[in-house]
Amino acid sequence: LVIGSEPPFKVKGLWLFRGQEIPKFVMDECYDMELYEWTKVDISDEAQKERVSQMIEDAEPFEGEALLDAKC
């Protein structure tokens, strides 16, 4: 998601992995992984589930800000 109506824009994304950990091949191939903040979603937390749903559905506004673009 590209969020905001004026620069600087925010970029937020959602990655889905099978299992509980980020696969080793992803860590090895994505040279800039350490530049991002990674948060594991707790699907028992309704607020986190709702945030993920909003990201998948390209809900606007997202977290109170305009949604400029979304890609899947």
ChimeraX commands (.cxc) that place a marker at each C-alpha (Angstrom):
marker #1 position 0.00,0.00,0.00 radius 0.5
marker #1 position 1.15,3.51,-0.79 radius 0.5
marker #1 position -0.40,5.75,1.84 radius 0.5
marker #1 position -0.75,9.51,1.94 radius 0.5
marker #1 position -1.95,12.31,-0.27 radius 0.5
marker #1 position 1.35,14.24,-0.40 radius 0.5
marker #1 position 5.02,13.25,-0.21 radius 0.5
marker #1 position 6.63,11.76,1.72 radius 0.5
marker #1 position 4.41,8.71,1.22 radius 0.5
marker #1 position 4.32,5.68,3.50 radius 0.5
marker #1 position 4.67,2.17,2.12 radius 0.5
marker #1 position 3.15,-0.74,4.04 radius 0.5
marker #1 position 2.88,-4.34,2.97 radius 0.5
marker #1 position 1.71,-7.74,4.01 radius 0.5
marker #1 position 3.63,-10.94,3.40 radius 0.5
marker #1 position 2.04,-14.33,3.97 radius 0.5
marker #1 position 4.23,-17.33,4.76 radius 0.5
marker #1 position 3.38,-20.91,5.52 radius 0.5
marker #1 position 4.44,-21.76,9.05 radius 0.5
marker #1 position 5.59,-19.60,11.93 radius 0.5
marker #1 position 8.89,-18.22,10.59 radius 0.5
marker #1 position 10.10,-16.29,7.55 radius 0.5
marker #1 position 11.51,-18.94,5.20 radius 0.5
marker #1 position 15.30,-19.03,4.92 radius 0.5
marker #1 position 15.25,-18.64,1.13 radius 0.5
marker #1 position 13.35,-15.36,1.52 radius 0.5
marker #1 position 15.91,-14.11,4.04 radius 0.5
marker #1 position 18.74,-15.15,1.70 radius 0.5
marker #1 position 17.28,-13.64,-1.49 radius 0.5
marker #1 position 15.84,-10.37,-0.17 radius 0.5
marker #1 position 19.00,-8.37,0.41 radius 0.5
marker #1 position 17.16,-5.48,2.09 radius 0.5
marker #1 position 15.09,-7.48,4.61 radius 0.5
marker #1 position 16.82,-5.85,7.57 radius 0.5
marker #1 position 15.69,-2.39,6.43 radius 0.5
marker #1 position 12.05,-3.15,7.22 radius 0.5
marker #1 position 10.12,-3.56,10.43 radius 0.5
marker #1 position 8.58,-7.05,10.56 radius 0.5
marker #1 position 5.63,-7.80,12.83 radius 0.5
marker #1 position 4.09,-11.22,13.21 radius 0.5
marker #1 position 0.30,-11.00,13.17 radius 0.5
marker #1 position -1.55,-12.52,16.10 radius 0.5
marker #1 position -4.73,-13.84,14.47 radius 0.5
marker #1 position -6.39,-14.19,17.87 radius 0.5
marker #1 position -6.23,-10.38,18.22 radius 0.5
marker #1 position -9.33,-8.92,16.53 radius 0.5
marker #1 position -7.66,-5.53,15.92 radius 0.5
marker #1 position -4.75,-7.17,14.07 radius 0.5
marker #1 position -7.13,-9.36,12.07 radius 0.5
marker #1 position -9.11,-6.28,11.06 radius 0.5
marker #1 position -5.94,-4.43,10.00 radius 0.5
marker #1 position -4.90,-7.36,7.78 radius 0.5
marker #1 position -8.39,-7.47,6.26 radius 0.5
marker #1 position -8.22,-3.75,5.51 radius 0.5
marker #1 position -4.85,-4.21,3.81 radius 0.5
marker #1 position -6.10,-7.07,1.64 radius 0.5
marker #1 position -9.30,-5.22,0.73 radius 0.5
marker #1 position -7.48,-1.91,-0.02 radius 0.5
marker #1 position -9.73,-0.16,2.52 radius 0.5
marker #1 position -9.68,3.61,2.31 radius 0.5
marker #1 position -8.84,5.52,4.36 radius 0.5
marker #1 position -6.18,3.21,5.75 radius 0.5
marker #1 position -5.24,4.01,9.35 radius 0.5
marker #1 position -6.81,7.44,8.89 radius 0.5
marker #1 position -4.84,8.38,5.77 radius 0.5
marker #1 position -5.63,8.43,2.05 radius 0.5
marker #1 position -4.74,5.32,0.09 radius 0.5
marker #1 position -2.81,6.44,-2.99 radius 0.5
marker #1 position -2.20,3.01,-4.55 radius 0.5
marker #1 position -2.39,-0.70,-3.77 radius 0.5
marker #1 position -0.83,-3.68,-5.51 radius 0.5
marker #1 position -1.13,-7.39,-4.96 radius 0.5
marker link #1:1,2 radius 0.2
marker link #1:2,3 radius 0.2
marker link #1:3,4 radius 0.2
marker link #1:4,5 radius 0.2
marker link #1:5,6 radius 0.2
marker link #1:6,7 radius 0.2
marker link #1:7,8 radius 0.2
marker link #1:8,9 radius 0.2
marker link #1:9,10 radius 0.2
marker link #1:10,11 radius 0.2
marker link #1:11,12 radius 0.2
marker link #1:12,13 radius 0.2
marker link #1:13,14 radius 0.2
marker link #1:14,15 radius 0.2
marker link #1:15,16 radius 0.2
marker link #1:16,17 radius 0.2
marker link #1:17,18 radius 0.2
marker link #1:18,19 radius 0.2
marker link #1:19,20 radius 0.2
marker link #1:20,21 radius 0.2
marker link #1:21,22 radius 0.2
marker link #1:22,23 radius 0.2
marker link #1:23,24 radius 0.2
marker link #1:24,25 radius 0.2
marker link #1:25,26 radius 0.2
marker link #1:26,27 radius 0.2
marker link #1:27,28 radius 0.2
marker link #1:28,29 radius 0.2
marker link #1:29,30 radius 0.2
marker link #1:30,31 radius 0.2
marker link #1:31,32 radius 0.2
marker link #1:32,33 radius 0.2
marker link #1:33,34 radius 0.2
marker link #1:34,35 radius 0.2
marker link #1:35,36 radius 0.2
marker link #1:36,37 radius 0.2
marker link #1:37,38 radius 0.2
marker link #1:38,39 radius 0.2
marker link #1:39,40 radius 0.2
marker link #1:40,41 radius 0.2
marker link #1:41,42 radius 0.2
marker link #1:42,43 radius 0.2
marker link #1:43,44 radius 0.2
marker link #1:44,45 radius 0.2
marker link #1:45,46 radius 0.2
marker link #1:46,47 radius 0.2
marker link #1:47,48 radius 0.2
marker link #1:48,49 radius 0.2
marker link #1:49,50 radius 0.2
marker link #1:50,51 radius 0.2
marker link #1:51,52 radius 0.2
marker link #1:52,53 radius 0.2
marker link #1:53,54 radius 0.2
marker link #1:54,55 radius 0.2
marker link #1:55,56 radius 0.2
marker link #1:56,57 radius 0.2
marker link #1:57,58 radius 0.2
marker link #1:58,59 radius 0.2
marker link #1:59,60 radius 0.2
marker link #1:60,61 radius 0.2
marker link #1:61,62 radius 0.2
marker link #1:62,63 radius 0.2
marker link #1:63,64 radius 0.2
marker link #1:64,65 radius 0.2
marker link #1:65,66 radius 0.2
marker link #1:66,67 radius 0.2
marker link #1:67,68 radius 0.2
marker link #1:68,69 radius 0.2
marker link #1:69,70 radius 0.2
marker link #1:70,71 radius 0.2
marker link #1:71,72 radius 0.2
view
